[in-house]
Amino acid sequence: MKKTTVGIIGCGVAGMTAAIYLKRAGISCLLIEGQVPGGQIIDNDDIENYPGFSKISGSDLALAILKQLKELEVEILYDQVKEIKNGKTKQILCQKEIIEADKIIIATGRHPRKLEVKGEEQLRRKGISYCAICDGSLYKEKQILVVGGGNSALEAALYLSRLAKKVILLHRRENYRAESFLVERLKEKNNVICQTGEVEEFKGKDHLESVILKDKTVLSCDAAFIYIGQLPTTDIFQNLPILGSDGYIKVDSHFQTKEKGIYAIGDCIKKESYQIVIAMGEAATCALSIVRGEQNE
Ligand SMILES: Cc1cc2nc3c(=O)[nH]c(=O)nc-3n(C[C@H](O)[C@H](O)[C@H](O)COP(=O)(O)OP(=O)(O)OC[C@H]3O[C@@H](n4cnc5c(N)ncnc54)[C@H](O)[C@@H]3O)c2cc1C
């Protein structure tokens, strides 16, 4: 069994920032990541609100933070966490290993919400995707549907408009939740069509071929990118009394949950805005509170 002072679950910007603050204060920590380090930022080609850079891609930002972690000799364990146990000791049960930690920081972020319509699951990775940057290049010069009306949907539509022959942006309403500058940028693209409607079914045998809308309109498309919001990645913590009814983790002003020694930061907690610098700020506040606690023990 591996032992650490602070076990951090999730290697997104929140988890990585917490690790930097802890390690620099001389507190041992272990970052645990189930997929690819970086988290959601990997899905953003143009971050334009990260101070210090007028524009930076999510993957470049993730690589820069990972370089800093390497320089600080922060250990990253690539394993999927299945459960945490808060008994006499705190244990993080992963697929391959069990980690014993004095304290745990949960930084598991969010994942895309699904439309939950017929054909969506069967055609996933066969034309249906939730990540334009990961899969967009597979559909060069093709006809692509983007579903959604928030910032992420419009950013995806703009990104895909550089690759695709035609992008159809499908939204339930005529008004977008996205920031107005994104709407303006989209209007300048002559290969993007904005349409109102709701998806009823995705059709295709081995690959997506068309989408049927609730008003029975049929749209032919080679790919559909779904951006209709995010859900907290917190299912594995249902054994602990730390979740609200919406699945987000509830924390106090030091980002500690109801369970002493278990903290949560970043997009997995309930808050008004979900942004990189906000997640990083929470991570710094939480880590510094742990540092102060360790110094007073
Ligand atoms: C398309 C898109 C565009 C965005 N654009 C911007 C922008 O321009 N500017 C901005 O400020 N913000 C933007 N955001 C929001 C920003 O990306 C998030 O607020 C931020 O990345 C959240 O970081 P996080 O570390 O809390 O969570 P995440 O990035 O979600 O990271 C969580 C990590 O935990 C890992 N994990 C989850 N469960 C487990 C488990 N059981 N075991 C092990 N590991 C696990 C995941 O694999 C993931 O790597 C955007 C988000 C999206 C989706």
The ligand as a Gaussian input file, in Angstrom:
#p B3LYP/6-31G(d) Opt

LIG

0 1
 C      -15.123000      23.108000     -24.110000
 C      -14.723000      23.888000     -22.884000
 C      -14.150000      25.134000     -23.030000
 C      -13.764000      25.883000     -21.891000
 N      -13.193000      27.091000     -22.065000
 C      -12.734000      27.796000     -20.994000
 C      -12.062000      29.028000     -21.162000
 O      -11.871000      29.512000     -22.271000
 N      -11.618000      29.670000     -20.043000
 C      -11.804000      29.182000     -18.769000
 O      -11.363000      29.803000     -17.805000
 N      -12.452000      28.004000     -18.586000
 C      -12.925000      27.301000     -19.663000
 N      -13.573000      26.110000     -19.474000
 C      -13.776000      25.615000     -18.103000
 C      -12.480000      25.009000     -17.551000
 O      -11.934000      24.138000     -18.514000
 C      -12.779000      24.283000     -16.234000
 O      -13.348000      25.179000     -15.312000
 C      -11.516000      23.687000     -15.609000
 O      -10.725000      23.019000     -16.571000
 C      -11.895000      22.740000     -14.469000
 O      -10.759000      22.092000     -13.989000
 P      -10.845000      20.955000     -12.872000
 O       -9.429000      20.609000     -12.550000
 O      -11.750000      21.375000     -11.775000
 O      -11.594000      19.722000     -13.551000
 P      -11.292000      18.870000     -14.869000
 O      -10.587000      19.663000     -15.875000
 O      -12.615000      18.262000     -15.225000
 O      -10.290000      17.730000     -14.371000
 C      -10.702000      16.638000     -13.586000
 C       -9.722000      15.509000     -13.776000
 O      -10.073000      14.462000     -12.862000
 C       -9.939000      13.216000     -13.514000
 N      -10.819000      12.242000     -12.847000
 C      -12.170000      12.284000     -12.738000
 N      -12.623000      11.210000     -12.065000
 C      -11.530000      10.471000     -11.742000
 C      -11.349000       9.235000     -11.057000
 N      -12.375000       8.530000     -10.561000
 N      -10.076000       8.747000     -10.906000
 C       -9.010000       9.433000     -11.392000
 N       -9.133000      10.608000     -12.066000
 C      -10.367000      11.115000     -12.238000
 C      -10.383000      13.504000     -14.950000
 O       -9.899000      12.519000     -15.851000
 C       -9.783000      14.885000     -15.175000
 O       -8.482000      14.820000     -15.722000
 C      -13.968000      25.351000     -20.581000
 C      -14.557000      24.075000     -20.445000
 C      -14.926000      23.347000     -21.578000
 C      -15.544000      21.983000     -21.428000

